[in-house]
């Protein structure tokens, strides 16, 4: 994947791409493995899948509440999100005085809209930059005046430290105690919006996996109303529920834990070319009711594009997540980080987290984007399980930690290696949308292809204009090892 105007391609692919660019068409190229600037071979979940129209004129995408404002603007694109292009490649334009976007949309938003209705402009104030306001308007459903801005946006999460903060092991000793952890992307737009809960299938799935022990902590993504999930199956009274913006929710067992404090922090933002908003991490500190242990639990839904880490890249997103832990947890806390990271083992997000936390479990949906990380040694993980989907497009997963026992049987599980094998050790998944083999996508990064390798070019087709379809073309061809996109420069 190349998200830079100077795309590295094999010679045959470059010749075809040149002809396509002359005609003003985007090009999907598939061929040999690309090398990034570090010389590594680069082998991408999307929240929006191709599907037929659902009957109301809107495409059948699995959109979270975070994405809903863009749904009406997707038109007849078959449910796909905006194609991946960089600011310099996409025909972007920063509004100027005398243009409708500047004189009406931006000026009205700043002088009238925000003072009267600040809730309409989440994350913005009248003092926000013109570019930030234009991007917000561009990403809103139904706007036709404003293009995607070209100028660099202000993003505090891009200004990261030189290295991720140091963390710690959980406090030792104490009575033996098990901690059962769940993470689950609920596919809210479809499961609850379209199918009205599907006869309580998500809640039933959770309850069915509590016959041996209840979950201590649960993190949910694409979650708008957690009581609607838990109450019909009789679980609401036993859980403390925390719901935040960014469509993320978490819950803790009131029979086992008491809440000390909680918070929400913005940690990332979608890439401009696939922009649906900012991304957050919600956290809570808990105190055990049966021991002296404290637990720090954090839930995150990662930025798009898949395996990109968002506008600032995977390393920055990982550093920001780790910084939230370092700032709000206390030394000795058992640390748990869960979520749909929109990133799998091919991403620099997950690979950076490997350096500071233990990857306790990874699911299989979308190549392994659903993850549980802890500061607990893998020898103290006594159970891991993929629970099933319960009507979602992701499978719920859980893990059980055993604390207070240091002489456990040696674990044979090596989750990072297993996560990599999901992407490299199985047969290629073809056109299956819930499998993602294609690897990482980092913004403003050039990739070079082996000029002697086989290649294939798609021009004037769905694959040529959509990175996800381009990826699937590569997945469906046994000869393909990597793929890239070339977009024509603006006129």
N, C-alpha and C positions, 0 to 999 in steps of 0.2 A: 504494500500500500504506500503510495506516495502522495503526500498532501502539499507538495511544493510545485511551483510552476515549472521548475527545471526537473522534470521527471527522469529518472534513470530507467532505461528500457533496453532490451536486447536489440540488435541491429535490425532484425526483421520487423519487430514490433515498432521500433522507432520510425521506420519508413512508412508503415501503415498509419501510425499515429500522425505523422506529418501531413499525410494526405487528408486525414480526417479533420485535423485542425484547420487546414486550409478551407475546408467546407463548413467550418464552424460547428463540428459535432464533437461530443465527448467520446472517449475511447476507453473500453475496458480491455486490459491486456493481461494475459495469463502466461506464465512461463516458469523459469527456474527460480530457486530461492533467492530473495533479495538480501543484500548485505547492508546493515545500517552503519553508522559512523564508527561503531565499535568493532565492526567486522563480524557481528553475530548474524546467524541465519534467522530470519523472521518467518515464522510460520504464517473471528471478530464477533452478545444478546442485545438484542435490540428490543425495546419495549413496544415496537410497532411492527406487526407482521402483515404480510400481504394476505388479503382476504376479500371475499366478495362484499359488495355493499350490503349493509344490514337493514335496508329498507327505509331509512329516514334521510337518504341522500348523503350520508356520511360514510366514509370507508370503514371497514370492520377492523380497526386497529386495537391492539391491547394497550390503550393509553392510560397512564396514571392521571390523577387529578392535576399533577404538575404540568402535564402535556395538553390538557383538555382545551386550553385556549387556542391551540394551533390546529385542532382537529377540523374545524369548519373551513379552514383555508387550504386543506390538502386536496380539495377538488376531486378530480377523477383519477388521481394517481395510483389507484389500486391499493390504497392503504399504506403506501410507503412514506417514510419521512423524507425530508429534504435531502437531495443528493449531496455527497461530500465534495466540497470544493473549498479552496482557500479564499480569503478575502481578495487576493490579487487575481485569482483565476475566475471568479464567479460573475463578473460584471457588476460588482458591488459599487456603491456610490454614496459618499457622505453628503448629506443634504446641505445646501447653501441658501443664503437669503435670496428671496425671489422665487423659490420653488415651493410647491404646495406642502411638501413634507415639513420644510423648515418653518414657513410662515404660518401654516395652519396647525398641523398635527403637533409638532414639537413645542411651538410657542404656546398653543392652547393648553397642552398638557402641563407645561411649567407654570404658567400664569393663572390658569383657571382650574384645570382638572385636579392637580395635586393639592392645592389649598382646600378645594371643596370636597374632594373624594380621595384622600390619601390611601385608602384601602384598595383603590383600583391599581395603584402603582407600587406594588410590593417591592421593597428594596431600593426605591428611588425617592429623592426629595427634589424640591425646586433648585437645589444647588448641585444636583447631579450633572455630569457632563452631557453636552448635546449628543455625543455618540452613544452613551449609555441609554439616553431617552429614545433615540432613534432605533436602537436595537430592540428595546422593549416594544415599541410600536410596531416595528417590522415583524416581531414574533407573535403579535396579537392577531386573533382571527378576524378576517374581514377587511384589514387595512390594505389599500391599494396605492397609497401615495408614497410610502417610504420603502426604499430599497434596503438591503443589508448594508450597513455602514462598512467602510473600508478601514477607518482609522483604528489604531490600537485602543482597546478598552482598558479601563482601570479595573484591575482585579487584585485585591489584597492577598488572595491565597497564592498568587504567583510569586510573591516576594517571600520565598522560603529561606530557612536557615541553611547553612552549608551542609548540615547532616541532620538526620533524624535524632530526636532525643533518646537518651538511654532510658530503658525501663527496668523492671526488676522481677524477681521471682516472687510468688505468693508466700506469705508468712507460713513457716512450718509449724509442726506440732498441732496440738488440739485434738479433739475427738474426731474420729472418722466421719466424713460427711460427703454425700454425693450431690452434684449439681447437674441438673438436666436442662439442656439448652436447645431451643428451637429457633430456626429462621425460616421465613416463608414469604415469598412474593405472592400476593393474593390476586393479581390480575383483575383489580377491582372494576375497571371499566367494563370488562366482559362478564365476569362472574357475578357481580352484584348489579351493575348498570344494565346489562342486557338480559341476564338470566335470573335476576332477582334472587341471588343467593343459591340457586341450583339445589333447592331443598336442603339447605344448610350443609352442603357438602364439605366446605372448608372446616367449619366447626366440628363436624362429625369426624373428619380425619384426625383432627387434633385430639379429640376425646378418646378415639379408638386407640391412640398410642399412649394413653395414660393408665392403662390397666395395671402396670407394674409400679408406676410412680408418677406423680404429677410433674409437669414442667415447672422448674424453678423460675426461669426467665425466658421470655419469648420476644423476638423481634420480627416485625412485619413491614413489608414494603408494598407500595401501591395499596395503601390502607387508608380509608377515609373515615370509617366508623367502626372501631374495634368491638364495642358492645354488640353491634349487629352480627358479628361473627361468634362471640362467646355466649351471649345470653340465650339463644334458642337451644343450645345444648347443655345449659345448666352450669356453665363455668364462670359466669360474670361475677358472682358473689364472692368467689374465692381468689380473684385476681385484682390487683391494683392496675389500672389502665392509664396509660399516658399517650395522648395523641398530639402530634405537632404538625406544623405546616410541612411542606415537601411530601405529603402523603406517606408519612412514616409513623408507626405506632409501636409501643412496647408494653409489656405486661410482666408483673412479678407475682409470685405466690404469696398472698398475705398470711398464709399459715406457716411459712418458713422464713420470711424476710420482712423487714421494716424499712421504709424509704428514709434515707438520710437527706439527700438533695438530688436535684435533677437539672438538666440544662439542654440547650440546643445551640449549635454552632454551624455557620455556613463554612463549608470546606472546599467547595469546587463549583464549577460552572460548565455547562455543556459547551462543546465547540460551537463557534459562531455558525458554521455551516450545517449544524444539526441541533439548533438551539431551541430548547424548551424551558430553560430557566436555570436557577442556581440549585445546588445540592447541599444538603445538610447532614449532620450527624447528631442524633439525640442520645443523651447519656443519663444514667442514674447511678447513684451509690446506694448500696443496700447493706444492712446489718443482719446477720443471721440471728434467728430467734433461739437457736439451739447451741450455738457456739460463739466464740468471740471473733469470728471471721467477718471481714468486710469484702464486698464484691462491687467492682466497677463494671457496668454493662453498657455497651454502646452499639447503636443500630444505625446503619447507613445504606442509602440507595445511591449508587454511583452514577457519575456523569456519562453522557454520550459524547462521541460515538463509542461503540463497543471497543474495549481495549485501548482507548486513547487516554484515559485519565482526565478527559475534558480539555478545556482551553489551555491549561498550564502543563498538561502531561501527567502521566501516571506517577512519576516519582514525587511531584509536588502534591498530588492528592494524597498519596500514602504518608508523606511527611506531615501534612495538615491533620490527618486522622491521628497519627501518633502524637502530635503536639497537643491535641485535645486531651488524650489520655494522660500525658505527662503533666498537664496543667491542672486537671480536675480530679484525677485519682490521687490516692495517697500511697506512699511506699508500703508494701506489704499487702495491698489489695490484690485479690484474685481479679485478673483482667480478662474480659470477654468482649470481643468485637465481632459482630455478625452483620450480614446483609446480602443483598443482591448488589454486588460491586459493579455490575456492568463491565466486568473484567474477569478473565480467567488466567490460567497459568502462563499464557503467552504474553501477558501484559506486564509493563513495568510497575503498575500498581501492586499487583500480587507479589511480584518478585522482590519489590522493595520491602513489603511487609514481612516476607520470609526472614529478613535480616534481623528483625526486632521482636517478632512474635512467633508462636508455634501455630502452623496451619493445622488445626485440629481435625477439620473435615471439609470436604468440598463436594457439592452435588454434581450431577451430570448434566443438568439443563443448560443449554446454550454453551456447552463446552466447559462448564464448571464455574459459572459466575456467582453461585450461591455458596457462601463460605462462612466458616466459624474459625476465628483465631483466638488464642488464649496465651497466657504466660505460664501455662501448666505443662510440664513435660509430657511427651506422647505416651510414656509408660503409665501415666495416671489417667489416660483416656480409656475407659472400660467398655464403651459401646458407641458405635456410630451407625446411623441408619438413614436410608432414603425412604421417606414415608409414603410417597405417591403424590399425585397432583391435587386431589380434592377439587377438581374443576378448574384449576389454574393452568397457566402455560408454563409454570415452574413447578418443580417437585419440592415439597417441604423436606427439610433435613433436620436431624437432631444428633447431639452427642451427649455423653454422660461423663463427667469428671469425678474421680475419686480423690478426695483430699484427706490428709491426716494419716495416710499410710504410705510410707516411703519405700517399702520392700515389695512392691507389686511385681508381678511376672513381667518379664521384658516384653515390650511391644514389638511386633513385627511390622506394624503399619508405618509407612513413610509417605504421608499425605502429599507433600510437594511432588515426589516422584510419581505417585499415582495420578495426580492432577495433570502432569506433563504427558503421561501415557495416554490419558483420555484424548489428547490432541494428536499424538504421534503413533500410538501403538495399535490403534484400531483401524478397520477399513474406513475409507473416506465416506462421509455420510450423504453424498450426493446432494439432491435438492431439498433435503429435509430442513425445515425452517428452525426447528428447535435444537439444531446442532450447529456448532460454530467452530470450524476448523481453521479459519483463515489467518489468525494471528493478530498482532497488535497494529494499531493505527495511531501514530503520534503526529500531532499537528506541526506544520512547518519543518518536516523532516524529509530528507531526500533518501531514496533507496536506489541502488544500482543493481541491475540484473546481469547475469552472466551472458555476454554477447554471443556465446556459442550454443546456448541452450535452445530447446524447442520453445516456441511461443505461438499464441493464437490471439487474434484481435476481434473484438466485437464493436461495430460502429452502427449508429442509428438503430439501436435496439434497447430494450429495457435494461439489459445488462450494461450497456454503454453509459447509461445515465444514473445508475443506482449502485452504490458500492456493495450493498448486501446481495443484489442479484449477480454482480460481478464475482463476488466471493463464491456464491453457489455454483456458478459456471466452473470455477476452479475446483470446488469440492466434487463436482460430478465427473471430472476428467482425471483418470488415473495418472496422466503424465504431468499434471499441473502441480507445482510445488508452492507457488505464490502468485499474487495478482496485484495489479496497480491500476490507477485511474488517471487519465489525462483529460484536462478540461481546457477549452480554448481560452485565450486571454480575452479580456473585455474589449468591445469594439472601440 
